[in-house]
Amino acid sequence: MSQTTSTSGANSQRCYVYKVVVDNGGAPCVYRNKLSLAICKPMIRRTANVGDLIFGFGGNADEIPNRLVYIAEITEKSTGGDYYYDPKYASRPDCIYDWAGNGYLVLRDDAKFHTVADSRPRDVGRFPKYGNASVLLSKDFRYFGDASDDKWKQAYPAITKLVEAMGQGHRVNHGRAIREELLELKTEIWQTHDKMKLGEPAHTWKKNVCHSAPCDEDETVPVTESGCEYL
């Protein structure tokens, strides 16, 4: 099932904030003028809807701490594993699963991400319901990648305090000051940047590094054949 029409009003638009600890082109994935979040961050993918905003910031341990990685307004949501049925998404780098004849989602032979351990419980959920197989897509975003910086901190003290103190997971229920600053930051970025993709992924792709962050949030998670413990 695909949702493309926003039902969010000015007051119901939610702002999801999290740290992009590994920015290697997998999550988020920017490809052919569309940003997608298909793997990792299952809580965001399950609960966010068309019209909501996602803010991704770098970790505290980055060379530029808490750099602004991307902001995206969700313009489409694919649910029920339809992302892996629809041929228009088949070439996207984060479309790493296929529907097998027995109704199972299986890792594609040419998958670039999550090839060391079985990441399906986090990415798509468990058979047969696959409750995590929701994908967020945006045609209205600004992705900075390796062109990002932390200059935003100078004008947004409430967001700065939030992001610097964040650990595992995401934040979506904000007080008035943080919400207002997030919306102001989004407006400023859109006014100052016309291009949606402004840089390339900042981190080198590594086969054995997971996109999920541990409790520290500033360390990448090594993945072994036994799997990733941060599901």
Secondary structure as a PSIPRED ss2 file (coil, helix, strand):
# PSIPRED VFORMAT (PSIPRED V4.0)

   1 M C   1.000  0.000  0.000
   2 S E   0.000  0.000  1.000
   3 Q E   0.000  0.000  1.000
   4 T C   1.000  0.000  0.000
   5 T C   1.000  0.000  0.000
   6 S C   1.000  0.000  0.000
   7 T C   1.000  0.000  0.000
   8 S C   1.000  0.000  0.000
   9 G C   1.000  0.000  0.000
  10 A C   1.000  0.000  0.000
  11 N C   1.000  0.000  0.000
  12 S C   1.000  0.000  0.000
  13 Q C   1.000  0.000  0.000
  14 R C   1.000  0.000  0.000
  15 C E   0.000  0.000  1.000
  16 Y E   0.000  0.000  1.000
  17 V E   0.000  0.000  1.000
  18 Y E   0.000  0.000  1.000
  19 K E   0.000  0.000  1.000
  20 V C   1.000  0.000  0.000
  21 V C   1.000  0.000  0.000
  22 V C   1.000  0.000  0.000
  23 D C   1.000  0.000  0.000
  24 N C   1.000  0.000  0.000
  25 G C   1.000  0.000  0.000
  26 G C   1.000  0.000  0.000
  27 A C   1.000  0.000  0.000
  28 P C   1.000  0.000  0.000
  29 C E   0.000  0.000  1.000
  30 V E   0.000  0.000  1.000
  31 Y E   0.000  0.000  1.000
  32 R C   1.000  0.000  0.000
  33 N C   1.000  0.000  0.000
  34 K E   0.000  0.000  1.000
  35 L E   0.000  0.000  1.000
  36 S E   0.000  0.000  1.000
  37 L E   0.000  0.000  1.000
  38 A C   1.000  0.000  0.000
  39 I C   1.000  0.000  0.000
  40 C C   1.000  0.000  0.000
  41 K C   1.000  0.000  0.000
  42 P H   0.000  1.000  0.000
  43 M H   0.000  1.000  0.000
  44 I H   0.000  1.000  0.000
  45 R H   0.000  1.000  0.000
  46 R H   0.000  1.000  0.000
  47 T H   0.000  1.000  0.000
  48 A C   1.000  0.000  0.000
  49 N C   1.000  0.000  0.000
  50 V C   1.000  0.000  0.000
  51 G C   1.000  0.000  0.000
  52 D C   1.000  0.000  0.000
  53 L E   0.000  0.000  1.000
  54 I E   0.000  0.000  1.000
  55 F E   0.000  0.000  1.000
  56 G E   0.000  0.000  1.000
  57 F E   0.000  0.000  1.000
  58 G C   1.000  0.000  0.000
  59 G C   1.000  0.000  0.000
  60 N C   1.000  0.000  0.000
  61 A C   1.000  0.000  0.000
  62 D C   1.000  0.000  0.000
  63 E C   1.000  0.000  0.000
  64 I C   1.000  0.000  0.000
  65 P C   1.000  0.000  0.000
  66 N C   1.000  0.000  0.000
  67 R C   1.000  0.000  0.000
  68 L E   0.000  0.000  1.000
  69 V E   0.000  0.000  1.000
  70 Y E   0.000  0.000  1.000
  71 I E   0.000  0.000  1.000
  72 A E   0.000  0.000  1.000
  73 E E   0.000  0.000  1.000
  74 I C   1.000  0.000  0.000
  75 T C   1.000  0.000  0.000
  76 E E   0.000  0.000  1.000
  77 K E   0.000  0.000  1.000
  78 S E   0.000  0.000  1.000
  79 T C   1.000  0.000  0.000
  80 G C   1.000  0.000  0.000
  81 G C   1.000  0.000  0.000
  82 D H   0.000  1.000  0.000
  83 Y H   0.000  1.000  0.000
  84 Y H   0.000  1.000  0.000
  85 Y C   1.000  0.000  0.000
  86 D C   1.000  0.000  0.000
  87 P H   0.000  1.000  0.000
  88 K H   0.000  1.000  0.000
  89 Y H   0.000  1.000  0.000
  90 A C   1.000  0.000  0.000
  91 S C   1.000  0.000  0.000
  92 R C   1.000  0.000  0.000
  93 P C   1.000  0.000  0.000
  94 D C   1.000  0.000  0.000
  95 C C   1.000  0.000  0.000
  96 I C   1.000  0.000  0.000
  97 Y E   0.000  0.000  1.000
  98 D E   0.000  0.000  1.000
  99 W E   0.000  0.000  1.000
 100 A C   1.000  0.000  0.000
 101 G C   1.000  0.000  0.000
 102 N C   1.000  0.000  0.000
 103 G C   1.000  0.000  0.000
 104 Y C   1.000  0.000  0.000
 105 L E   0.000  0.000  1.000
 106 V E   0.000  0.000  1.000
 107 L E   0.000  0.000  1.000
 108 R C   1.000  0.000  0.000
 109 D C   1.000  0.000  0.000
 110 D C   1.000  0.000  0.000
 111 A C   1.000  0.000  0.000
 112 K C   1.000  0.000  0.000
 113 F C   1.000  0.000  0.000
 114 H C   1.000  0.000  0.000
 115 T C   1.000  0.000  0.000
 116 V C   1.000  0.000  0.000
 117 A C   1.000  0.000  0.000
 118 D C   1.000  0.000  0.000
 119 S C   1.000  0.000  0.000
 120 R H   0.000  1.000  0.000
 121 P H   0.000  1.000  0.000
 122 R H   0.000  1.000  0.000
 123 D H   0.000  1.000  0.000
 124 V C   1.000  0.000  0.000
 125 G C   1.000  0.000  0.000
 126 R C   1.000  0.000  0.000
 127 F C   1.000  0.000  0.000
 128 P C   1.000  0.000  0.000
 129 K C   1.000  0.000  0.000
 130 Y C   1.000  0.000  0.000
 131 G C   1.000  0.000  0.000
 132 N C   1.000  0.000  0.000
 133 A C   1.000  0.000  0.000
 134 S C   1.000  0.000  0.000
 135 V E   0.000  0.000  1.000
 136 L E   0.000  0.000  1.000
 137 L E   0.000  0.000  1.000
 138 S E   0.000  0.000  1.000
 139 K C   1.000  0.000  0.000
 140 D E   0.000  0.000  1.000
 141 F E   0.000  0.000  1.000
 142 R E   0.000  0.000  1.000
 143 Y E   0.000  0.000  1.000
 144 F C   1.000  0.000  0.000
 145 G H   0.000  1.000  0.000
 146 D H   0.000  1.000  0.000
 147 A H   0.000  1.000  0.000
 148 S C   1.000  0.000  0.000
 149 D C   1.000  0.000  0.000
 150 D C   1.000  0.000  0.000
 151 K H   0.000  1.000  0.000
 152 W H   0.000  1.000  0.000
 153 K H   0.000  1.000  0.000
 154 Q H   0.000  1.000  0.000
 155 A C   1.000  0.000  0.000
 156 Y C   1.000  0.000  0.000
 157 P H   0.000  1.000  0.000
 158 A H   0.000  1.000  0.000
 159 I H   0.000  1.000  0.000
 160 T H   0.000  1.000  0.000
 161 K H   0.000  1.000  0.000
 162 L H   0.000  1.000  0.000
 163 V H   0.000  1.000  0.000
 164 E H   0.000  1.000  0.000
 165 A H   0.000  1.000  0.000
 166 M C   1.000  0.000  0.000
 167 G C   1.000  0.000  0.000
 168 Q C   1.000  0.000  0.000
 169 G C   1.000  0.000  0.000
 170 H E   0.000  0.000  1.000
 171 R E   0.000  0.000  1.000
 172 V C   1.000  0.000  0.000
 173 N C   1.000  0.000  0.000
 174 H C   1.000  0.000  0.000
 175 G C   1.000  0.000  0.000
 176 R H   0.000  1.000  0.000
 177 A H   0.000  1.000  0.000
 178 I H   0.000  1.000  0.000
 179 R H   0.000  1.000  0.000
 180 E H   0.000  1.000  0.000
 181 E H   0.000  1.000  0.000
 182 L H   0.000  1.000  0.000
 183 L H   0.000  1.000  0.000
 184 E H   0.000  1.000  0.000
 185 L H   0.000  1.000  0.000
 186 K H   0.000  1.000  0.000
 187 T H   0.000  1.000  0.000
 188 E H   0.000  1.000  0.000
 189 I H   0.000  1.000  0.000
 190 W H   0.000  1.000  0.000
 191 Q H   0.000  1.000  0.000
 192 T H   0.000  1.000  0.000
 193 H C   1.000  0.000  0.000
 194 D C   1.000  0.000  0.000
 195 K C   1.000  0.000  0.000
 196 M C   1.000  0.000  0.000
 197 K E   0.000  0.000  1.000
 198 L C   1.000  0.000  0.000
 199 G C   1.000  0.000  0.000
 200 E C   1.000  0.000  0.000
 201 P C   1.000  0.000  0.000
 202 A C   1.000  0.000  0.000
 203 H C   1.000  0.000  0.000
 204 T C   1.000  0.000  0.000
 205 W C   1.000  0.000  0.000
 206 K C   1.000  0.000  0.000
 207 K C   1.000  0.000  0.000
 208 N C   1.000  0.000  0.000
 209 V E   0.000  0.000  1.000
 210 C E   0.000  0.000  1.000
 211 H C   1.000  0.000  0.000
 212 S C   1.000  0.000  0.000
 213 A C   1.000  0.000  0.000
 214 P C   1.000  0.000  0.000
 215 C C   1.000  0.000  0.000
 216 D C   1.000  0.000  0.000
 217 E C   1.000  0.000  0.000
 218 D C   1.000  0.000  0.000
 219 E C   1.000  0.000  0.000
 220 T C   1.000  0.000  0.000
 221 V E   0.000  0.000  1.000
 222 P E   0.000  0.000  1.000
 223 V C   1.000  0.000  0.000
 224 T E   0.000  0.000  1.000
 225 E C   1.000  0.000  0.000
 226 S C   1.000  0.000  0.000
 227 G E   0.000  0.000  1.000
 228 C C   1.000  0.000  0.000
 229 E C   1.000  0.000  0.000
 230 Y C   1.000  0.000  0.000
 231 L C   1.000  0.000  0.000
